[in-house]
Amino acid sequence: MTREHYIRQLDSLRENLLRLGSMVEHALERAMKSLETWDMALASQVVHDDLEIDATWHAIEEQVIKVIATQQPVARDVRLLSTTFAIAGELERIGDYAAGIGRRLQRVTSRPALVTPPPGLSEMGKLARRMLTISLEAFLRQEIATAHSLVKEEEQVDILEKRVRQELLTLAQHEPQRLEAVVDMLEVVHLLERAADRTTNIGERVIYLVTNTNEELNP
């Protein structure tokens, strides 16, 4: 294969990874919208669309393996390929979390007593989506500073998580008939916190790509 073809392969990998990232961003956005509006059709769509996210993830992994098997990538390209492989996995997991929110909504609406999502839950969703956008920008631009900016965002997510969790637990104490619905909402809180964590993992992979060193952003 020619060098030009090899470069096109690497460019295609970047494009496919960013396309996967866009799919996951939209999944998170739709998942939170379905929760905020009690839109069951939208929640079901998020769950269904996770199949396409999984398929895109597998296609990227196969593409990475093919490039490694058919080319002799230099050290810098090996880091790019391994980083692409790792980030694709992180994005797939975030997509799973978005689908998980959709499933929780399907469950919570069947409870005998509903719980209105606390405002802080919506804020957590917005922060998680923003962190995902930042992490993808860090990869696209290969900017360490952009990756490092995820740390402050993660701190805000942690603050919101503790506040929302406490609000929900207090509600369950005062209105035990809502306990099951509260548990569902607590699971959504956990899923959003994990999504935010995964974006810091992406940031760490970007730092590794640029510097060839491992650095923890969320120790």
C-alpha positions as CSV (number, residue, x, y, z in Angstrom):
1,M,0.0,0.0,0.0
2,T,1.2,3.5,-0.7
3,R,2.0,6.1,1.9
4,E,-0.9,8.2,0.6
5,H,-3.3,5.3,1.2
6,Y,-2.0,4.8,4.7
7,I,-2.5,8.5,5.5
8,R,-6.1,8.2,4.2
9,Q,-6.7,5.3,6.5
10,L,-5.5,7.3,9.5
11,D,-7.7,10.2,8.5
12,S,-10.7,7.9,8.0
13,L,-10.1,6.6,11.5
14,R,-10.1,10.1,13.0
15,E,-13.3,11.0,11.1
16,N,-15.1,7.8,12.2
17,L,-14.1,8.4,15.8
18,L,-15.4,11.9,15.7
19,R,-18.6,10.6,14.1
20,L,-19.0,8.1,16.9
21,G,-18.4,11.0,19.4
22,S,-21.2,13.0,17.7
23,M,-23.5,10.1,17.9
24,V,-22.9,9.7,21.6
25,E,-23.3,13.4,22.3
26,H,-26.7,13.3,20.6
27,A,-27.6,10.1,22.6
28,L,-26.8,11.9,25.9
29,E,-28.8,15.0,24.8
30,R,-31.8,13.0,23.8
31,A,-31.6,10.8,27.0
32,M,-31.7,13.9,29.2
33,K,-34.5,15.5,27.2
34,S,-36.6,12.3,27.5
35,L,-36.1,12.4,31.2
36,E,-37.0,16.0,31.6
37,T,-40.1,15.8,29.4
38,W,-41.2,12.2,30.3
39,D,-41.0,11.4,26.5
40,M,-41.2,7.6,26.4
41,A,-40.9,7.5,22.6
42,L,-37.7,9.4,22.7
43,A,-36.3,7.2,25.5
44,S,-37.1,4.1,23.4
45,Q,-35.3,5.7,20.5
46,V,-32.2,6.3,22.6
47,V,-32.2,2.7,23.6
48,H,-32.7,1.5,20.0
49,D,-30.0,3.9,18.6
50,D,-27.4,2.4,21.0
51,L,-27.2,-0.5,18.5
52,E,-25.8,1.8,15.9
53,I,-23.3,3.2,18.4
54,D,-22.1,-0.3,19.1
55,A,-21.8,-1.2,15.4
56,T,-19.8,2.0,14.8
57,W,-17.5,1.2,17.7
58,H,-16.9,-2.4,16.4
59,A,-16.2,-1.0,12.9
60,I,-13.5,1.4,14.3
61,E,-11.9,-1.4,16.3
62,E,-11.8,-3.6,13.2
63,Q,-10.3,-0.7,11.2
64,V,-7.6,-0.2,13.8
65,I,-6.7,-3.8,13.8
66,K,-6.5,-3.9,10.0
67,V,-4.2,-0.9,9.9
68,I,-1.8,-2.5,12.4
69,A,-1.9,-5.8,10.6
70,T,-1.3,-4.4,7.1
71,Q,1.1,-1.5,7.9
72,Q,4.2,-0.9,9.9
73,P,3.2,2.1,11.9
74,V,5.9,4.2,13.5
75,A,5.8,5.0,17.2
76,R,3.7,8.2,16.8
77,D,1.2,6.3,14.7
78,V,1.1,3.4,17.1
79,R,0.1,5.9,19.8
80,L,-2.6,7.4,17.5
81,L,-4.0,3.9,16.8
82,S,-4.0,2.8,20.4
83,T,-5.5,6.1,21.5
84,T,-8.2,5.8,18.8
85,F,-9.0,2.3,20.0
86,A,-9.2,3.3,23.6
87,I,-11.3,6.4,23.0
88,A,-13.7,4.5,20.9
89,G,-14.2,2.1,23.8
90,E,-14.8,5.0,26.2
91,L,-17.4,6.5,23.8
92,E,-19.2,3.2,23.5
93,R,-19.5,3.1,27.3
94,I,-20.9,6.6,27.4
95,G,-23.4,5.6,24.8
96,D,-24.4,2.7,27.1
97,Y,-25.0,5.1,29.9
98,A,-27.3,7.2,27.7
99,A,-29.2,4.1,26.8
100,G,-29.3,3.2,30.5
101,I,-31.0,6.5,31.3
102,G,-33.6,5.7,28.7
103,R,-34.2,2.4,30.3
104,R,-34.5,3.9,33.7
105,L,-37.1,6.3,32.4
106,Q,-39.1,3.4,31.0
107,R,-38.9,1.8,34.5
108,V,-39.6,4.9,36.6
109,T,-42.8,5.8,34.7
110,S,-44.3,2.4,35.8
111,R,-43.8,3.2,39.5
112,P,-46.9,3.9,41.6
113,A,-45.4,7.3,42.6
114,L,-43.3,9.4,40.3
115,V,-40.4,11.7,41.2
116,T,-39.8,14.9,39.4
117,P,-36.1,15.0,38.4
118,P,-34.2,17.5,40.6
119,P,-32.9,20.6,38.7
120,G,-29.4,19.5,39.5
121,L,-29.9,16.4,37.5
122,S,-30.4,18.4,34.4
123,E,-27.2,20.4,35.2
124,M,-25.3,17.2,35.6
125,G,-26.5,16.1,32.2
126,K,-25.4,19.4,30.6
127,L,-22.0,19.2,32.3
128,A,-21.5,15.6,31.1
129,R,-22.3,16.6,27.5
130,R,-20.0,19.6,27.7
131,M,-17.2,17.5,29.1
132,L,-17.7,15.0,26.2
133,T,-17.5,17.9,23.7
134,I,-14.3,19.2,25.4
135,S,-12.7,15.8,25.4
136,L,-13.4,15.4,21.7
137,E,-12.0,18.8,20.9
138,A,-8.9,17.9,22.8
139,F,-8.4,14.9,20.6
140,L,-9.2,16.8,17.4
141,R,-6.7,19.6,18.2
142,Q,-4.4,17.4,20.3
143,E,-4.3,20.1,23.0
144,I,-3.1,19.1,26.4
145,A,-4.5,22.3,28.0
146,T,-8.0,21.4,26.7
147,A,-7.7,17.9,28.2
148,H,-6.6,19.4,31.6
149,S,-9.7,21.7,31.6
150,L,-11.8,18.6,32.2
151,V,-10.6,18.5,35.8
152,K,-12.5,21.6,36.9
153,E,-15.6,20.4,35.0
154,E,-15.4,17.0,36.8
155,E,-15.2,18.8,40.2
156,Q,-18.5,20.5,39.4
157,V,-20.1,17.2,38.5
158,D,-19.0,15.7,41.8
159,I,-20.5,18.7,43.7
160,L,-23.8,18.3,41.8
161,E,-23.8,14.6,42.3
162,K,-23.6,14.9,46.1
163,R,-26.2,17.6,46.2
164,V,-28.7,15.7,44.0
165,R,-28.1,12.4,45.8
166,Q,-28.8,14.0,49.1
167,E,-32.0,15.7,47.8
168,L,-33.3,12.4,46.5
169,L,-32.4,10.5,49.7
170,T,-34.2,13.2,51.8
171,L,-37.2,12.9,49.6
172,A,-37.3,9.1,50.1
173,Q,-37.2,9.6,53.9
174,H,-40.1,12.0,53.9
175,E,-42.1,10.2,51.2
176,P,-41.4,6.5,51.4
177,Q,-44.0,5.7,48.8
178,R,-41.6,7.3,46.3
179,L,-38.7,5.1,47.3
180,E,-38.7,2.9,44.1
181,A,-38.8,6.0,41.8
182,V,-36.0,7.6,43.9
183,V,-33.8,4.5,43.4
184,D,-34.3,4.9,39.7
185,M,-33.3,8.5,39.8
186,L,-30.2,7.7,41.9
187,E,-29.2,5.3,39.2
188,V,-29.5,8.1,36.6
189,V,-27.2,10.2,38.9
190,H,-24.7,7.4,38.9
191,L,-24.8,7.0,35.1
192,L,-24.2,10.7,34.5
193,E,-21.3,10.6,37.0
194,R,-19.8,7.7,35.2
195,A,-20.2,9.4,31.8
196,A,-18.3,12.4,33.1
197,D,-15.6,10.0,34.4
198,R,-15.2,8.5,31.0
199,T,-14.6,11.9,29.4
200,T,-11.6,12.4,31.7
201,N,-10.4,9.0,30.5
202,I,-10.5,10.4,27.0
203,G,-8.6,13.4,28.2
204,E,-5.9,11.1,29.6
205,R,-5.6,9.3,26.3
206,V,-5.1,12.6,24.5
207,I,-2.3,13.5,26.9
208,Y,-0.7,10.2,26.2
209,L,-1.0,10.7,22.5
210,V,0.7,14.1,22.6
211,T,3.3,13.5,25.3
212,N,3.8,9.7,25.4
213,T,3.3,9.8,29.2
214,N,0.5,8.6,31.4
215,E,-1.3,11.2,33.6
216,E,-4.4,10.7,35.7
217,L,-7.0,13.5,35.5
218,N,-9.4,11.9,37.9
219,P,-7.2,10.0,40.5
